[in-house]
């Protein structure tokens, strides 16, 4: 497919993050360090990046906690969502801030310092407990280290010796899917009358969550032809064995926790379609699968490619039907901060003309490029 009109539209209308990432990741036409620094300086002037700087501490950590409480017994814990460590890490990753930037480098160093982490997760009792149990459930989809490893991977440090062993944990989680003929084979029933009496899996179980996927999407050391094939087979099988939503818990000790599912409510992954925004992380999930290098061997990716191509108008802009009732609930127009539960937003001001269209169109160009860069024709 020829994406020149889409690229021309982005070059004419997009803000600095998309302009920089388009040139660096897709067009590969930033040839001088001075030119790259000019684009990065524009990104550093954005209000959200400045907020991240404000929330950076002397010890290197950004904000307070990670994927944490907004308030605790009436105390407001975060001035804005960017004061949470995960949200800050996602912003820096999505903004493509280099791993050598002091804010990023010091943040990763803080995440690798046990004394700093213990301090940062001691401000309320539940966080102290979460830190002490930070490795429990790492293969089954619920623990603090899932977040800490994944945020480092997203910031460019996932192939270091500190995170690399977690790649094997993530691969094993996906490999475990291939052994199942139905999801119920691995779950147990609770003997309880609790309101949310969902089936559960033991903390020692192995089953993939969104952070297993994201770590593999943002790293390279694990990539062999055999492992990439394993990921494609596992993702296809995941959709085969799931029928509708499959909410479940992870049992850790005597408590039951909601894991970080690969797809919301552990439901089948749906391909992109302009008439249906399935979940708020709709496009992000498909992008992260495409980042694995699986091409169109994953069926939802193959179907999504066709639908994305068909949804790009003659003007090069990706069209999504936001006026349909179901789509209003999950519309990307509502995205403000890069939390764990939203799609990726790169444009800072949706009041600016074409800002939303730029976000959607960049995603389309990026997605098709990731899926099949050789088949997609892109201007140089």
DRENDO-1510 file (C-alpha; in Angstrom, 1 decimal, always signed):
<recs>
REC; n; res; u; v; w
REC; 1; UNK; +0.0; +0.0; +0.0 .
REC; 2; UNK; +1.2; +3.5; -0.8 .
REC; 3; UNK; +1.2; +5.6; +2.3 .
REC; 4; UNK; +2.6; +8.8; +0.8 .
REC; 5; UNK; -0.6; +10.8; +1.3 .
REC; 6; UNK; -0.8; +9.7; +4.9 .
REC; 7; UNK; +2.8; +10.7; +5.5 .
REC; 8; UNK; +2.4; +14.1; +3.7 .
REC; 9; UNK; -0.7; +14.8; +5.9 .
REC; 10; UNK; +1.4; +14.0; +9.1 .
REC; 11; UNK; +4.4; +16.1; +7.9 .
REC; 12; UNK; +2.0; +19.0; +7.3 .
REC; 13; UNK; -0.1; +18.8; +10.4 .
REC; 14; UNK; +1.4; +16.7; +13.2 .
REC; 15; UNK; +3.0; +18.0; +16.5 .
REC; 16; UNK; +6.6; +17.4; +17.5 .
REC; 17; UNK; +6.3; +13.8; +18.9 .
REC; 18; UNK; +4.7; +12.4; +15.8 .
REC; 19; UNK; +7.0; +14.4; +13.6 .
REC; 20; UNK; +10.1; +13.1; +15.4 .
REC; 21; UNK; +8.9; +9.5; +15.6 .
REC; 22; UNK; +7.8; +9.4; +12.0 .
REC; 23; UNK; +11.2; +10.7; +10.8 .
REC; 24; UNK; +13.2; +8.5; +13.1 .
REC; 25; UNK; +11.3; +5.2; +13.2 .
REC; 26; UNK; +9.7; +5.0; +9.8 .
REC; 27; UNK; +11.2; +7.4; +7.3 .
REC; 28; UNK; +14.7; +7.0; +8.8 .
REC; 29; UNK; +15.7; +10.5; +7.5 .
REC; 30; UNK; +17.1; +12.2; +10.5 .
REC; 31; UNK; +20.7; +12.1; +9.5 .
REC; 32; UNK; +22.4; +14.6; +11.8 .
REC; 33; UNK; +22.6; +14.7; +15.6 .
REC; 34; UNK; +21.8; +18.4; +15.5 .
REC; 35; UNK; +18.6; +17.8; +13.7 .
REC; 36; UNK; +17.5; +15.1; +16.1 .
REC; 37; UNK; +18.3; +17.4; +19.1 .
REC; 38; UNK; +16.1; +20.1; +17.6 .
REC; 39; UNK; +13.1; +17.8; +17.5 .
REC; 40; UNK; +13.8; +16.5; +20.9 .
REC; 41; UNK; +14.0; +20.1; +22.3 .
REC; 42; UNK; +10.5; +20.7; +20.9 .
REC; 43; UNK; +9.3; +17.6; +22.8 .
REC; 44; UNK; +11.0; +18.8; +25.9 .
REC; 45; UNK; +8.9; +22.0; +25.8 .
REC; 46; UNK; +5.6; +20.1; +25.9 .
REC; 47; UNK; +3.7; +20.6; +29.2 .
REC; 48; UNK; +3.5; +16.9; +30.1 .
REC; 49; UNK; +7.2; +16.4; +29.7 .
REC; 50; UNK; +7.7; +19.4; +32.0 .
REC; 51; UNK; +5.4; +17.8; +34.5 .
REC; 52; UNK; +7.5; +14.7; +34.4 .
REC; 53; UNK; +10.5; +16.8; +35.1 .
REC; 54; UNK; +8.7; +18.4; +38.0 .
REC; 55; UNK; +7.8; +15.0; +39.5 .
REC; 56; UNK; +11.4; +13.7; +39.3 .
REC; 57; UNK; +13.0; +13.3; +42.7 .
REC; 58; UNK; +16.6; +13.7; +43.8 .
REC; 59; UNK; +16.8; +9.9; +44.1 .
REC; 60; UNK; +15.8; +9.5; +40.5 .
REC; 61; UNK; +12.3; +8.1; +41.0 .
REC; 62; UNK; +9.5; +9.9; +39.3 .
REC; 63; UNK; +6.3; +10.5; +41.2 .
REC; 64; UNK; +5.0; +8.2; +43.9 .
REC; 65; UNK; +4.3; +4.5; +43.5 .
REC; 66; UNK; +3.5; +2.7; +40.3 .
REC; 67; UNK; +0.1; +1.7; +39.0 .
REC; 68; UNK; -1.0; +2.9; +42.4 .
REC; 69; UNK; -3.8; +4.4; +44.4 .
REC; 70; UNK; -5.0; +7.9; +43.4 .
REC; 71; UNK; -6.1; +8.5; +47.0 .
REC; 72; UNK; -5.9; +6.7; +50.3 .
REC; 73; UNK; -8.5; +7.3; +53.0 .
REC; 74; UNK; -9.1; +10.8; +51.9 .
REC; 75; UNK; -5.5; +11.7; +51.1 .
REC; 76; UNK; -4.9; +12.7; +47.5 .
REC; 77; UNK; -1.8; +10.9; +46.5 .
REC; 78; UNK; -1.2; +12.2; +43.0 .
REC; 79; UNK; -1.5; +15.8; +41.9 .
REC; 80; UNK; -2.0; +14.5; +38.4 .
REC; 81; UNK; -1.8; +11.0; +36.9 .
REC; 82; UNK; +1.7; +11.8; +35.8 .
REC; 83; UNK; +2.8; +11.7; +39.4 .
REC; 84; UNK; +2.5; +7.9; +39.2 .
REC; 85; UNK; +5.7; +6.0; +38.2 .
REC; 86; UNK; +4.0; +3.9; +35.5 .
REC; 87; UNK; +2.2; +6.8; +33.8 .
REC; 88; UNK; +5.5; +8.8; +33.8 .
REC; 89; UNK; +7.4; +5.9; +32.3 .
REC; 90; UNK; +4.8; +5.5; +29.6 .
REC; 91; UNK; +4.9; +9.1; +28.7 .
REC; 92; UNK; +8.7; +9.1; +28.3 .
REC; 93; UNK; +8.5; +6.0; +26.2 .
REC; 94; UNK; +5.7; +7.2; +23.9 .
REC; 95; UNK; +7.5; +10.6; +23.6 .
REC; 96; UNK; +10.6; +8.6; +22.5 .
REC; 97; UNK; +12.8; +10.4; +25.1 .
REC; 98; UNK; +16.3; +8.8; +24.7 .
REC; 99; UNK; +17.5; +6.4; +27.3 .
REC; 100; UNK; +20.5; +8.6; +27.8 .
REC; 101; UNK; +18.4; +11.5; +29.0 .
REC; 102; UNK; +19.1; +12.1; +32.7 .
REC; 103; UNK; +15.4; +11.9; +33.7 .
REC; 104; UNK; +15.2; +8.4; +32.1 .
REC; 105; UNK; +18.6; +7.1; +33.1 .
REC; 106; UNK; +18.1; +8.2; +36.7 .
REC; 107; UNK; +14.6; +6.8; +36.9 .
REC; 108; UNK; +15.8; +3.4; +35.7 .
REC; 109; UNK; +18.6; +3.5; +38.2 .
REC; 110; UNK; +16.1; +4.2; +41.0 .
REC; 111; UNK; +14.0; +1.2; +39.9 .
REC; 112; UNK; +17.1; -1.0; +40.3 .
REC; 113; UNK; +17.9; +0.2; +43.8 .
REC; 114; UNK; +16.2; -1.8; +46.5 .
REC; 115; UNK; +16.6; +0.9; +49.1 .
REC; 116; UNK; +15.0; +3.5; +46.9 .
REC; 117; UNK; +12.2; +1.2; +45.9 .
REC; 118; UNK; +11.5; +0.3; +49.5 .
REC; 119; UNK; +11.3; +4.0; +50.3 .
REC; 120; UNK; +9.1; +4.8; +47.3 .
REC; 121; UNK; +6.6; +2.0; +48.2 .
REC; 122; UNK; +6.3; +2.7; +51.9 .
REC; 123; UNK; +3.9; +5.7; +51.9 .
REC; 124; UNK; +0.7; +3.7; +52.6 .
REC; 125; UNK; +0.3; +0.2; +54.1 .
REC; 126; UNK; -0.9; -1.5; +50.9 .
REC; 127; UNK; +2.2; -0.3; +49.0 .
REC; 128; UNK; +4.5; -1.7; +51.7 .
REC; 129; UNK; +2.8; -5.1; +51.3 .
REC; 130; UNK; +3.0; -4.9; +47.6 .
REC; 131; UNK; +6.7; -4.2; +47.7 .
REC; 132; UNK; +7.4; -7.1; +50.1 .
REC; 133; UNK; +5.5; -9.5; +47.8 .
REC; 134; UNK; +6.9; -7.8; +44.6 .
REC; 135; UNK; +8.0; -11.1; +42.9 .
REC; 136; UNK; +5.0; -13.3; +43.8 .
REC; 137; UNK; +2.8; -14.0; +40.8 .
REC; 138; UNK; +5.3; -12.8; +38.2 .
REC; 139; UNK; +4.3; -15.6; +35.8 .
REC; 140; UNK; +0.6; -15.5; +36.5 .
REC; 141; UNK; +0.0; -11.8; +35.9 .
REC; 142; UNK; -0.1; -9.9; +39.2 .
REC; 143; UNK; +2.9; -8.4; +41.0 .
REC; 144; UNK; +4.9; -5.2; +41.3 .
REC; 145; UNK; +8.0; -6.5; +39.5 .
REC; 146; UNK; +5.9; -7.0; +36.3 .
REC; 147; UNK; +5.5; -3.3; +36.2 .
REC; 148; UNK; +9.0; -2.4; +37.2 .
REC; 149; UNK; +10.6; -4.7; +34.6 .
REC; 150; UNK; +8.2; -3.6; +31.8 .
REC; 151; UNK; +8.7; +0.1; +32.4 .
REC; 152; UNK; +12.4; -0.4; +32.1 .
REC; 153; UNK; +11.9; -2.3; +28.9 .
REC; 154; UNK; +9.7; +0.5; +27.5 .
REC; 155; UNK; +12.4; +3.1; +28.4 .
REC; 156; UNK; +15.1; +1.2; +26.4 .
REC; 157; UNK; +16.7; -0.9; +29.2 .
REC; 158; UNK; +14.9; -4.2; +28.7 .
REC; 159; UNK; +17.9; -6.1; +27.1 .
REC; 160; UNK; +20.1; -5.3; +30.0 .
REC; 161; UNK; +21.1; -8.1; +32.4 .
REC; 162; UNK; +18.7; -6.8; +35.0 .
REC; 163; UNK; +15.6; -7.3; +32.9 .
REC; 164; UNK; +16.7; -10.0; +30.4 .
REC; 165; UNK; +15.8; -12.9; +32.6 .
REC; 166; UNK; +12.2; -11.6; +32.8 .
REC; 167; UNK; +12.0; -12.1; +29.0 .
REC; 168; UNK; +12.1; -15.9; +29.6 .
REC; 169; UNK; +9.3; -15.6; +32.2 .
REC; 170; UNK; +7.2; -13.8; +29.6 .
REC; 171; UNK; +8.0; -16.4; +26.9 .
REC; 172; UNK; +7.0; -19.2; +29.2 .
REC; 173; UNK; +3.8; -17.5; +30.0 .
REC; 174; UNK; +2.8; -17.4; +26.3 .
REC; 175; UNK; +4.2; -21.0; +25.8 .
REC; 176; UNK; +1.8; -22.2; +28.5 .
REC; 177; UNK; -1.2; -21.2; +26.3 .
REC; 178; UNK; -0.3; -23.9; +23.8 .
REC; 179; UNK; -0.8; -26.6; +26.4 .
REC; 180; UNK; -4.5; -25.7; +26.9 .
REC; 181; UNK; -7.5; -26.8; +25.0 .
REC; 182; UNK; -9.7; -24.5; +27.1 .
REC; 183; UNK; -9.1; -21.7; +29.6 .
REC; 184; UNK; -11.0; -23.7; +32.3 .
REC; 185; UNK; -8.3; -26.3; +32.4 .
REC; 186; UNK; -6.1; -24.0; +34.4 .
REC; 187; UNK; -8.6; -22.4; +36.7 .
REC; 188; UNK; -10.0; -23.4; +40.0 .
REC; 189; UNK; -13.4; -22.6; +41.6 .
REC; 190; UNK; -13.6; -20.7; +44.8 .
REC; 191; UNK; -15.6; -22.2; +47.7 .
REC; 192; UNK; -17.0; -18.8; +48.7 .
REC; 193; UNK; -20.0; -16.6; +48.4 .
REC; 194; UNK; -17.9; -13.5; +47.7 .
REC; 195; UNK; -19.5; -11.0; +45.4 .
REC; 196; UNK; -16.9; -11.4; +42.7 .
REC; 197; UNK; -16.5; -15.2; +43.0 .
REC; 198; UNK; -14.4; -15.6; +39.9 .
REC; 199; UNK; -12.4; -18.7; +39.1 .
REC; 200; UNK; -8.7; -18.3; +40.0 .
REC; 201; UNK; -5.2; -19.5; +39.2 .
REC; 202; UNK; -2.4; -20.1; +41.6 .
REC; 203; UNK; +0.4; -17.6; +41.9 .
REC; 204; UNK; +2.8; -20.3; +40.6 .
REC; 205; UNK; +0.8; -20.7; +37.4 .
REC; 206; UNK; +2.1; -19.4; +34.1 .
REC; 207; UNK; -0.3; -17.3; +32.0 .
REC; 208; UNK; +0.4; -14.2; +29.9 .
REC; 209; UNK; -0.7; -10.7; +30.9 .
REC; 210; UNK; -0.3; -7.3; +29.2 .
REC; 211; UNK; +3.1; -6.7; +30.8 .
REC; 212; UNK; +4.6; -9.9; +29.5 .
REC; 213; UNK; +3.6; -8.8; +26.0 .
REC; 214; UNK; +4.9; -5.3; +26.4 .
REC; 215; UNK; +8.3; -6.4; +27.7 .
REC; 216; UNK; +8.7; -8.7; +24.7 .
REC; 217; UNK; +7.4; -6.0; +22.3 .
REC; 218; UNK; +10.1; -3.5; +23.5 .
REC; 219; UNK; +13.0; -5.9; +23.7 .
REC; 220; UNK; +15.1; -7.9; +21.2 .
REC; 221; UNK; +17.3; -10.4; +23.0 .
REC; 222; UNK; +14.6; -13.1; +23.0 .
REC; 223; UNK; +14.0; -12.9; +19.3 .
REC; 224; UNK; +14.8; -16.0; +17.4 .
REC; 225; UNK; +12.8; -17.4; +14.5 .
REC; 226; UNK; +11.6; -20.2; +16.9 .
REC; 227; UNK; +10.5; -17.7; +19.6 .
REC; 228; UNK; +8.7; -15.4; +17.1 .
REC; 229; UNK; +6.9; -18.5; +15.7 .
REC; 230; UNK; +6.0; -19.5; +19.3 .
REC; 231; UNK; +4.5; -16.0; +20.0 .
REC; 232; UNK; +2.4; -16.2; +16.8 .
REC; 233; UNK; +1.1; -19.6; +17.6 .
REC; 234; UNK; +0.3; -18.7; +21.2 .
REC; 235; UNK; -1.6; -15.6; +20.3 .
REC; 236; UNK; -3.6; -17.5; +17.7 .
REC; 237; UNK; -4.3; -20.2; +20.2 .
REC; 238; UNK; -5.3; -17.7; +22.9 .
REC; 239; UNK; -8.1; -16.5; +20.6 .
REC; 240; UNK; -9.1; -20.1; +19.8 .
REC; 241; UNK; -9.6; -21.2; +23.4 .
REC; 242; UNK; -11.4; -18.2; +24.7 .
REC; 243; UNK; -15.1; -17.7; +24.3 .
REC; 244; UNK; -16.3; -14.3; +25.4 .
REC; 245; UNK; -15.1; -12.7; +28.6 .
REC; 246; UNK; -13.2; -14.9; +31.2 .
REC; 247; UNK; -12.6; -12.8; +34.3 .
REC; 248; UNK; -10.4; -14.5; +36.8 .
REC; 249; UNK; -8.2; -13.9; +39.9 .
REC; 250; UNK; -4.7; -14.8; +40.9 .
REC; 251; UNK; -4.5; -16.3; +44.4 .
REC; 252; UNK; -1.5; -15.0; +46.3 .
REC; 253; UNK; -1.3; -16.3; +49.8 .
REC; 254; UNK; -4.9; -16.2; +51.1 .
REC; 255; UNK; -5.9; -13.2; +49.0 .
REC; 256; UNK; -7.3; -13.0; +45.5 .
REC; 257; UNK; -6.2; -10.3; +43.0 .
REC; 258; UNK; -7.4; -9.1; +39.6 .
REC; 259; UNK; -4.4; -9.7; +37.2 .
REC; 260; UNK; -3.3; -7.4; +34.4 .
REC; 261; UNK; -5.0; -9.3; +31.6 .
REC; 262; UNK; -3.5; -9.6; +28.1 .
REC; 263; UNK; -6.9; -8.3; +26.9 .
REC; 264; UNK; -9.5; -6.8; +29.1 .
REC; 265; UNK; -11.5; -9.4; +31.0 .
REC; 266; UNK; -9.3; -12.0; +29.3 .
REC; 267; UNK; -11.5; -12.0; +26.2 .
REC; 268; UNK; -10.5; -12.8; +22.6 .
REC; 269; UNK; -8.4; -10.1; +20.9 .
REC; 270; UNK; -10.4; -8.4; +18.2 .
REC; 271; UNK; -9.0; -7.1; +14.9 .
REC; 272; UNK; -9.2; -3.4; +14.2 .
REC; 273; UNK; -12.4; -2.2; +12.5 .
REC; 274; UNK; -13.4; +1.4; +12.0 .
REC; 275; UNK; -17.0; +0.6; +13.2 .
REC; 276; UNK; -16.0; -0.8; +16.5 .
REC; 277; UNK; -13.8; +0.4; +19.3 .
REC; 278; UNK; -13.7; -2.7; +21.4 .
REC; 279; UNK; -11.7; -1.5; +24.5 .
REC; 280; UNK; -9.8; +1.6; +25.4 .
REC; 281; UNK; -6.4; -0.1; +24.7 .
REC; 282; UNK; -7.7; -1.3; +21.4 .
REC; 283; UNK; -5.0; +0.0; +19.0 .
REC; 284; UNK; -2.2; -0.3; +21.6 .
REC; 285; UNK; -2.6; -4.0; +22.0 .
REC; 286; UNK; -2.5; -4.6; +18.2 .
REC; 287; UNK; +0.6; -2.4; +17.9 .
REC; 288; UNK; +2.4; -4.3; +20.6 .
REC; 289; UNK; +1.6; -7.6; +18.9 .
REC; 290; UNK; +2.9; -6.2; +15.6 .
REC; 291; UNK; +6.1; -5.0; +17.4 .
REC; 292; UNK; +6.9; -8.7; +18.1 .
REC; 293; UNK; +7.8; -9.1; +14.4 .
REC; 294; UNK; +5.1; -11.7; +13.9 .
REC; 295; UNK; +3.9; -10.1; +10.6 .
REC; 296; UNK; +0.5; -11.3; +9.4 .
REC; 297; UNK; +1.0; -14.8; +10.9 .
REC; 298; UNK; -1.3; -13.7; +13.8 .
REC; 299; UNK; -4.8; -13.8; +12.4 .
REC; 300; UNK; -6.1; -10.7; +14.1 .
REC; 301; UNK; -3.1; -8.8; +12.8 .
REC; 302; UNK; -3.7; -10.0; +9.2 .
REC; 303; UNK; -7.3; -9.0; +9.4 .
REC; 304; UNK; -6.5; -5.7; +11.0 .
REC; 305; UNK; -4.0; -4.8; +8.2 .
REC; 306; UNK; -6.8; -5.2; +5.6 .
REC; 307; UNK; -9.2; -3.2; +7.7 .
REC; 308; UNK; -6.7; -0.4; +8.4 .
REC; 309; UNK; -5.9; -0.1; +4.7 .
REC; 310; UNK; -9.6; +0.1; +3.8 .
REC; 311; UNK; -10.2; +2.7; +6.5 .
REC; 312; UNK; -7.6; +5.1; +5.2 .
REC; 313; UNK; -9.4; +7.7; +3.1 .
REC; 314; UNK; -8.3; +9.2; -0.2 .
REC; 315; UNK; -6.8; +12.1; +1.8 .
REC; 316; UNK; -4.6; +9.7; +3.6 .
REC; 317; UNK; -6.4; +10.0; +7.0 .
REC; 318; UNK; -7.5; +7.0; +9.0 .
REC; 319; UNK; -11.3; +7.2; +9.5 .
REC; 320; UNK; -13.0; +5.8; +12.6 .
REC; 321; UNK; -16.7; +6.1; +13.1 .
REC; 322; UNK; -16.9; +7.9; +16.4 .
REC; 323; UNK; -20.5; +8.8; +16.0 .
REC; 324; UNK; -21.7; +5.2; +16.6 .
REC; 325; UNK; -23.2; +4.8; +20.1 .
REC; 326; UNK; -20.8; +2.0; +21.3 .
REC; 327; UNK; -17.7; +3.9; +20.1 .
REC; 328; UNK; -18.5; +7.0; +22.2 .
REC; 329; UNK; -17.6; +5.1; +25.4 .
REC; 330; UNK; -14.1; +4.2; +24.3 .
REC; 331; UNK; -13.4; +7.2; +22.0 .
REC; 332; UNK; -9.7; +8.2; +22.0 .
REC; 333; UNK; -11.0; +11.8; +22.3 .
REC; 334; UNK; -11.3; +11.1; +26.0 .
REC; 335; UNK; -7.6; +10.1; +26.4 .
REC; 336; UNK; -5.7; +12.6; +28.5 .
REC; 337; UNK; -2.8; +10.9; +30.4 .
REC; 338; UNK; -0.9; +7.8; +29.3 .
REC; 339; UNK; -2.1; +5.5; +32.0 .
REC; 340; UNK; -2.1; +1.7; +31.9 .
REC; 341; UNK; -5.8; +1.7; +30.7 .
REC; 342; UNK; -5.8; +3.9; +27.7 .
REC; 343; UNK; -4.6; +3.9; +24.1 .
REC; 344; UNK; -1.5; +5.8; +23.0 .
REC; 345; UNK; -1.9; +9.6; +22.5 .
REC; 346; UNK; +1.0; +11.5; +21.0 .
REC; 347; UNK; -0.7; +14.9; +20.2 .
REC; 348; UNK; -0.7; +17.2; +23.2 .
REC; 349; UNK; -3.7; +19.4; +22.3 .
REC; 350; UNK; -6.8; +17.8; +20.7 .
REC; 351; UNK; -8.3; +21.3; +20.3 .
REC; 352; UNK; -5.8; +21.9; +17.6 .
REC; 353; UNK; -7.0; +21.3; +14.1 .
REC; 354; UNK; -6.3; +17.7; +12.9 .
REC; 355; UNK; -4.6; +16.7; +16.1 .
REC; 356; UNK; -6.8; +13.6; +16.7 .
REC; 357; UNK; -6.6; +12.7; +13.0 .
REC; 358; UNK; -2.8; +12.9; +13.2 .
REC; 359; UNK; -2.8; +10.5; +16.2 .
REC; 360; UNK; -5.0; +8.0; +14.4 .
REC; 361; UNK; -3.1; +8.3; +11.1 .
REC; 362; UNK; +0.3; +7.9; +12.6 .
REC; 363; UNK; -0.9; +4.8; +14.3 .
REC; 364; UNK; -2.1; +3.4; +10.9 .
REC; 365; UNK; +1.2; +4.2; +9.3 .
REC; 366; UNK; +3.2; +2.8; +12.2 .
REC; 367; UNK; +1.0; -0.3; +12.4 .
REC; 368; UNK; +1.3; -1.2; +8.7 .
REC; 369; UNK; +5.0; -0.5; +8.7 .
REC; 370; UNK; +5.5; -2.8; +11.7 .
REC; 371; UNK; +3.4; -5.5; +10.1 .
REC; 372; UNK; +4.9; -5.5; +6.7 .
REC; 373; UNK; +7.5; -2.8; +6.1 .
REC; 374; UNK; +8.6; -4.4; +2.8 .
REC; 375; UNK; +5.1; -4.4; +1.3 .
REC; 376; UNK; +4.2; -0.9; +2.5 .
REC; 377; UNK; +5.6; +1.8; +0.2 .
REC; 378; UNK; +6.8; +4.8; +2.1 .
REC; 379; UNK; +8.4; +7.9; +0.7 .
REC; 380; UNK; +12.1; +8.5; +1.6 .
</recs>
